[in-house]
Amino acid sequence: MRRIIFPRRYVIVFLTFICTSVCYIERVGFSIAYTAAADAAGVNQAIKGTILSTFYYGYACSQVPGGWAAQKIGGRRVLLLSFVLWSLTCAVVPLDPNRVLLLVLARLLIGVAQGFIFPSIHTVLAQWVPPHERSRSVSLTTSGMYLGAAAGMLVIPSLVKFKGPQFVFTTEAALGGLWTLLWFKYASDPPRSDRPKATAAGFGESLLPIKKMENGGSTIHSAKIPWKRIFLSMPVWAIVINNFTFHYALYVLMNWLPTYFEQGLQLSLQDMGSSKMVPYLNMFVFSNIGGVVADQLITKKIFSVTVTRKLLNTFGFIVASLALIALPLFRSSDGAVFCSSVALGFLALGRAGFAINHMDIAPRYAGILMGVSNTAGTLAGIVGVGLTGQLLEASKATHSDLTSAESWRPVFFIPGYLCIFSSLVFLIFSTGERIFD
């Protein structure tokens, strides 16, 4: 029987897809397990918001350093080290809502470790994946986040019910350890850029400039990162603003949908069955649709890269904004699942616009730009998740509980209006042309 051998870049893309899936199983898992433990202990919404948002403080601190480290020592190594760190933390920390300081320190450390992951992934993919495959490769990799979130929403409530919140931490640590072993065994650095065959294939592009030697050879020397040009570039700011909005909506829904279902709609997550995973499964599907559509529009020359990015970003964000604004008006599980599914699905479609744009405008500095824009996305988690807790606590004081639609309108209206604003910014200022050499 003939053995099928996949190109190495396909193996790399598949492993990064599994990587993001595991990361989001961890994030969704913590929000569900901690919410169950905190509610049982009588923790108020403001403190819950603080604990849930602590992760993003650590995550924000390590985004730009993660891009720098990936460029200097290699995305493959940084990715490996980050997984080892957060997996060990999950393995040793007890999930006790009364030990607030310990949980804060643990979430900060896990946030720092996971902050290195996406800049490292973008560095690895920019090296390995040819331009005509980038949309679908990045979309597949990032769609792992949503498949992981869907799997977490489906399985973790049952784990909490039958095994307890702490078992969730142990399971997440085991998954992280397993991925670490796979990455260590199967991942490798890309072909060197001074190999003509690799360069002609469109991958193996060095993220560092090549210095020609007098004897005809070449050597790689450290790149001087154009920080000033990056921070003064309007196309970069268009990416940054859309990354902020995307993650504001995603993190608010990811961290507070369990509370919305259980306290806003008086539903039990265990009793909702598979419907609770539909919003994230929708993200997985639409993320890959966006990547394939974008590659087809570009490779068949139907639209330019610039028009393709703007079209998908605008369409995705506008539809998502309408769904978010409509979400608190529905008072049934079917209506809430439908609106959150449309919102998250079309936000994922929009990623084929702003998220892949890093590699369009600056493939050499893709990890750095991802670090910068993901810092903004992480700040959205800090602001959005924490602010939501404050809004709900204030609303609870006014309405005595969280069952009224009025309690939840500010929660979903804010990301809805942000989507409209961000789509206009991207439509006006973004470009698909390479602007950083």
Secondary structure, DSSP 8 states (H G I E B T S, - for coil): -------HHHHHHHHHHHHHHHHHHHHHHHHHHHHHHHHHHT--HHHHHHHHHHHHHHHHHTHHHHHHHHHHH-HHHHHHHHHHHHHHHHHH----TT-HHHHHHHHHHHHHHHHTHHHHHHHHHHHHS-GGGHHHHHHHHHHHHHHHHHHHHHHHHHHHHHH-HHHHHHHHHHHHHHHHHHHHHH------TT-HHHHHHT----SS-EEE-TTS-EEE------HHHHHH-HHHHHHHHHHHHHHHHHHHHHHHHHHIIIIIS---TGGGGGGGGHHHHHHHHHHHHHHHHHHHHHHTTSS-HHHHHHHHHHHHHHHHHHHHHHGGG--SHHHHHHHHHHHHHHHHHHHHHHTTHHHHH-GGGHHHHHHHHHHHHHHHHHHHHHHHHHHHHHHHHHHSSS-SHHHHHHHHHHHHHHHHHHHHHHHHH---S----
